Amino acid sequence: MRASPPDDHPQSRSSDTRPGNAAGLARLAARVQEDLQAIEAGPRAWVPERRDAGGQILCDVVIVGAGLSGLSVAFGLRRQGVERVRLIDAAPAGREGPWVTTARMRTLRSPKTLSGPDLGVPSLTYRAWHEAVYGLESWQALDKIDRTDWMAYLRWFRAVLGLTVENDTRLLAIMPEGEHLRLLVERADGPARISCRKVVLATGLEGAGELNVPWAVRDAVPRACWTHSGEDLAPGCLKGKRVGVLGAAASSFDWAVAALEAGAAGVTVLARAPSLPRTELLDWSNFPGFLNHFADLSDRDRYRFTRRMFAFKTPPTTEMYSRAMASPICRLVMGAEIRGVAMAGDAIHLDTAAGAFDFDHLLLGTGYRIDVAARPELRDHAAEIATWADRFTPPPGEEDATLLGYPYLGPAFELQEKRPGSLPMLAHIHIFNNMAVPSLGPICNGITGLKSGVPKLVAGLCRSLFVSELDHFYRALDGYEKVHFQPQPTPV
């Protein structure tokens, strides 16, 4: 069960039932079309049609993941005249991304003024949508964006741009097919294949690896007795139980509030560190020099910056921390590094540096583990994918095995071969999730960097599509005979 805003929360009402919003959204939709026409956002299609061995038309780009990033990339490609684009997502329609599934915070952490998938079109911003639905005064009074409103905005964004998404479609494997790719997907009606030139993995946090579950928990605690923050919580499973929350970053306090609202008898947040994180890294990184040009740095500098960035932990929102700590049955224990985990009858016994604790259920706020080999669509090719360890040797004392295990990507977010010539298809697989951070910077893992990451990715995709068809374009130029000047005969 997910924590939901109470009925009296000022933004808990569905925007679909707010009086008068239909007219406001209709006016906004008309404005969107006017803005797009004014900036030539729909240039003519230019990528030549190609077919696979079976005669089927190739898709130019398949985007896996139709959440925030996937929708943004699809819009970016449309603005560049790439039309044969397919969006697929494993989730049902309206549940793409974490916003109404595993996200448990009440509001987004980003400032309300950040631009997102709009790519610089004012009428496509969250602000424009919010004002159309709730009015200008509501926007001016707003502090942070309600996460359910953010999901409603993304649904509107998808609809107003006419972006078609194939939901309930899970990518299982990527295979070479001549000079192209063949994707094996699973749908409700069974497996299917998609042939394409390029694939973009806009698959979010878990799409970069897997849930990070401490081995001590995985080995000692029955699966039914722990839940990771990236998973749904079974309704009623916490009612009347002693709950332990592992971790002290943002998701842990979201968990604590969710447990309290689910009727837990008591909640204990166990933090390994001696103090809570206080600094939001994305606030510092949000400037054009860093976001636009991180990828231009040397390997040494990218490694150094990334290693420092990874040392930051995301602090909880003030609201969620305050809600958790206001409860008399919720406590925070700092310096509680876990030394042992065991079952004592039906209880989970944790021995920590701050003492011993017994719980009925554990909630894990332990983040995600980056691992190419953990992804089913990449697992078969993991041995041929270049990592940072293959391309860079850190100075003595700066070794970081986790960071060196990230894939070493090219300038268009593309995978690269560990051994040149071993698997050329990797150049057509573009990673737009957390796996790309050391190579391209924090421009593909949240709202903050989208304005830099999407144009960079789209430019790289278009560059590759153009260069691969140079002979076609030269022939088109060589035979170009359209008449633009036809003077009338001069009277004698």
N, C-alpha and C positions, 0 to 999 in steps of 0.2 A: 504494500500500500504506500502511495506517495503522499507527502505532506501537501495539502491543498489549502489555498487561502480560505479563511472563514467567510461566511456570507456577508459579514459587515465590513470586510476589507474593501477599501475604496476602489480597488481595481479588480475585484473578484468577479464582477458581472461579465458575462460574455458580451463581447462587442457586437455579436450578431443580433442581440436583443435590445441594444441600446436605441431608444427612440430617435428617429431622424438620421441615423447613420447611413442608411441606404442612399439617401439623396446626396449626402456628403461624399460618399465613396463613388457614386456615379459621376459627380463633378470632378473628383480627383482622377478617375479613370480617363475622362476626356482630356484632362490636363496632361496626363502621362503621354497619350498619343500625340498631342500637340508638341510636347517637348521632344519626343523621339524624332518626329519629323523635322523639327527645327535644327537638330544636330546631326542629321543624316545617320541615324542610328541603325538603319537597315540597308546597307549597301548591297549591290547586286551579288548574287551567289557567284563564286569564282572557282571553287575547287572542282576539277573535272570529275565526272562520274567514272567510277571503276567497279568492276564486278569480280566476284570470287570465282573459283573453279567451277562452281555449280551454276553460274550465271546470275546469282543474286547480287543486287547492288550493294556495294560496301558502304557501311556507315563510316563517316570520316572520323568522328570521335564518339566514343561511349564514355559517359560520365557515371561512375559508380558511386552512388550516394547523392540523394536529392535534398539534403539539408541546406544549411546556410551556404557552405562552400560550393556544393554542386550546383545550386540554383544560380549563384553568382558567376560561375564559370560558363554555364550555359548561356546566360545573358551576355557575357563578354564575347563569346564566340559568335552569337547572333549579330552583335554590333560590328563584327569584322567580316560578315558575309559568309560564315561557315554554317551551312544549313542542315547538312545530314548529321545531326547530333541526336543521340539517344541518352536519356536520363533513366537510370534504373535504381531502385532502392528496395532493400529487403523488408522494410517496414510497410504496414498498411498506410493508405493515404491519410494524411493529416497527422501522422505520428513519426515523421522523419526527424532524425536528430534527437537530442536529449530533452528538448524543452518541456514536453508534456509526458515524458516517460521517466527517465532516471535522474533528471535535474530536480533537485528538491529545494533549492533556494527560492525565496519568494520573488526576488528581483534579479536582474542581470547585474553583474559587477561593473560592467563598462559604463562610462559616462553616457548619458542619454544623447549627447551631441555627436557621438562617433558616427561616421558614415559606414555603411555596410555594403550590402549587395547592390545598392543603387548605382555604384560606379560613377558618381558625380552628377546624376540626374536628380534635381531637387524634388520633383514630384514623386519619385520612387523611394524617398527616404522614410525611415520610421516616423520622423517628425510629421511629414505630410500626412501619413496614414493616421497618426494619433490625433492630429488636429481635425481631420475629416470625421473621425469617429467620436471623439470626446470634446473637441472644441479647443480654441486657443488658450483659454484660461486654464484648462486642465494641463496642457503642455507646460505652461509657464510655472505651474505649481508642482509639476512632476519632479521627483528627485531621481529615482532609478526606474528603469523600464520593468514592468511586471513580466515575468517569463511567459505566462500564458498569452498576454497581449503580443509579445514578441513572436510567438508561434502563429497567432492569428494574422499578424503582419506578413509573415513568410508565406502563409497560405494565400493571402491576398496578392502578394508579389508574384507568386507562381501563376495565379489566375489572370491577373491583369496583363501579364506578358504572354499569356497563352503557352506557357512551358508545359509540355506533356511529360508526365512521369509514369514509368512502368513500375508500379508498386508490387509488393510481394514477390520480388524477383531478386534472388540472391546469387551473387557471383561465386562460382565454385572453383574455376580454374581458368588460366590463360595459357594458350598454346600457340606455337608458330604455325602459320598457314601460308607457305610460300613467302612473299614479302609482306604479308599482313598478319593479323592476329585472329585467332578464333577463341571466343569466350564461351565457356560452358556455364549456363545459369540454371537455377532451379526455380520453377514457378509452381503455382498451386496445381496446375494441370500437368506437371511433370517437367523433365529436363528439356532444355532448348539450347540452340547455338546461335551466336551472333558473330558475324565476320566484320571486322573493322580495321581501320588504319592505325588508330590511336586509342588508348584507354587512359582515363584519368581516374585515379583512386582518391576520391574525396570522401573518405570513409571515417573521418573523425578520430577520436582518441583510441577506441578499441581497434579501429582499422589499421593502426600502426603496430599492433602486436597483440597483446592479450591482457586480461586483468592481472594486476600484480597482487598475488596472494602469498603472504609469507609462508615459507615451507613448514615452519613450526605449526601453523594453523592447518595447512593442507594435510599434513601427515597425521596430526593428533586429534583433530576435531571432525566429527561426522558432518558430511556435506549439508545436511538439513539444519545444522546449528550455526552456520555462518552465512552472511550475505555481503557481497561486495557492492560498493556504491554504484557500479555500472550495471547492476541488476535490479529487477523489480523485486519488491518485497511481498510475499504472500499475505493476503488480508488476514488479520487476526493472529499472525504468528508471534507477535511481540506482547500481546495483551497479558498483563500480570507477570511479566518476566523480568528478571534482572538482565540488563543489557550492557555489554561492554562495547565501546567504540574505540577502534584502534586508529591513531593518527590525530593530528591537531591542525590540519590545514582546512581549507574551505569546506570540502565535502564532509569532513567529520562533524562539523557543527550543523550542517544540513541534516546529517544522519541523526544527530542528537535530538533535533527538533522533531524530525519525522517519528522517532521512537516515542517521544513524549506524547505526540498527537495520536500514536497508535495504541496508547494505553499501557506502556511499559510501567512496571512497578518501581523501577529505578534505572538511571542511566549514568554510567561512568565513562568519561572520555579520558583515555590513557595516551599521553603524549610522550614520546621518547625525548624530545628536546627540553631544555630547562625553561624555555620561554616560547610564547606564541609568535609566529611570523607577523610582521607589521607592515611590510613593504610590498606594494603591488608592482611587479617588474614591468608589466605592460604600460604602466603610466610613464615610466622613464623612456621606454623604447619607442613611444609614439611620436616620432618626428621623421621627416622625409629622408634626411641624410642616412639614418640607420636603416630604416625599413627598405628604402629603394636601393641602397648600395652595399648592404651587408654581403651580398653574393659576390661583389667585386673584390672583396678582401683576399689576402693570401690565405692559404690553408692554416698557417700558424696563427693568424689573427682571428680567423673564423673559429678555430678550435679554442683559442683563449677566451673569446667573448662567450661562446656557447658554454664552456665549462663554468664560467662565472654566472651565466644566466641560470643554469641548472641548479646552482646552489641556492637560489631563491625559492621559497615555498609560498604558495598562494594563501594569503590570510583570509580568515572568515569575514563575511560581511558583518558590520556592526550590528545589524538587525538580528541576524541568526545567532550570533554569539550572545547578544542580550536576551533573546527569547529563551535560549537554552539555560543560561546561567540564572535567569529569574526564577526557574523552577526549583522548589526545595528538594526535589528528588533527582536533581542532576548535579554532578560534581565533575570538576576537572582536576586531573592528577598529572603534574608535570614531572619530567625526569623519570618516567616509568618505562625505561627500556626493558623489553621482554627478555627474560632469561630462560624461561621454560614454559611449555604448554602441555597439559595432560588432562584427561578426563577423570573426574572423581565421582563415580556413579554417573548420574545424569548431568552433573555440573561440569562446566569448563573451568579448570583451575589454571590461572596465570600467575607465574612467579615473575615479578618485575623488580627493577632496582628501587622502586618506591614501595614495595610490599607485595603481598599476595592478594589475589582477588578471585572470586567465584562468580560465574555468570551462567545464564541459561542460553544466551544467544550472543554472538559477536557480529558487529557491523563493521566492515572494513572500509576505512577511508584511505587506502594505501596506494591509490593511483593505478597507473598502467605501466606495463613493461614493454619496451620497444624491442621487437624481434621479428625480422623478416620471415624466419622459418616458422613462426607461429601462425602466419596468415595462410589459409588454405589455398588462396589463389596464387601465392608466390612460393609456397613450400617446396615444390618440385624443382624450382630454379634457384633456390637460396645459395647453393654452393657456387653458382656462377655470378652472383651479384656482388659487385665491388662494395666494400665497406670502408670506413675511414681508416681502419687498421691496415687496409691494403694500400692506401695512398699516402698516409701521413704517419710519421714517427714523432711523438711528442717529446719535448725536452725531458731530461731526467727529473723525476719528482712530480711531473704533471700527467702521468699516465692515468687514464680513466677508462677502464674496460667497458663500461656501459656506453660512453660516448663513442668510443672507437668501434663499437658494434653497429652503429647507425649506418645505413647505406650512404655511399658517397655519390651524390647526384650531380648531373650536369646542369647547365644554366637554364634549361627548360623543365626542371624538376624530373628529368628522365633518369631511369636506372642506368647504370653503366656496367660493362662486363669486367669481371675480375681478370680474365685473360682475353685480350683482343681477339675478336673473331669467333669466340666460343658460343655466343648466343646473341646474334644481332637483334633479335626481337625486343631485347630489353630497352633499346633506345626508343621504343614506341609505348613504353609503360611509364606514365608520369604520376609521381607521388605528390598529392596535395593534402598531406596530413602531417602529424607530428614527426614522422620519420624524416621530413625534409628540413627540419630546423637547423641542424649544424651546417648544411650545405647552402641553404637559401635564406635563413633567418626566420624570425617569428612572424611570418607573413602568410601562413597557411594553417593556423591552428586557433582561429578565433576572429572576432569582429575587428579587432584593432588593425591587423595587418592586411585585411582583404583589399583595401584600396591600393596596396602595393603588390600583393601577391597575385591577384587575378590578372591584371594587365601583363605582368611578367610571364605568367603561364600561358595566357592567350597568345601573346606575341611569339613565344617559343613554338607553340603548336602551329600557328599560321606560317611561321618561317619554315618549319620542316615540311609542311604540306606544299608550300610554294616551291621550295628548292627541289623536292622530289619530283616535280612536274615541269622542270625547266624546258625540256624539249617540247612539251605540249604548248607552253606559253610562247616559246620562240616561233613555233610554227604558226600560232595564232597571230603573232605580231607580223611575221613575214608575209602572211596572206591577207593582212588587214587592208580593206579597200573601201570602208564606209566613207561616203561622200559628205563632207561638211561645208564645202564651198562650191556653189554652182551659179556663177554669174550669168545674168541674162545677156543675150547677144546685144552688142551695141548697135543702135539704129544707124544705118548709113546716111 
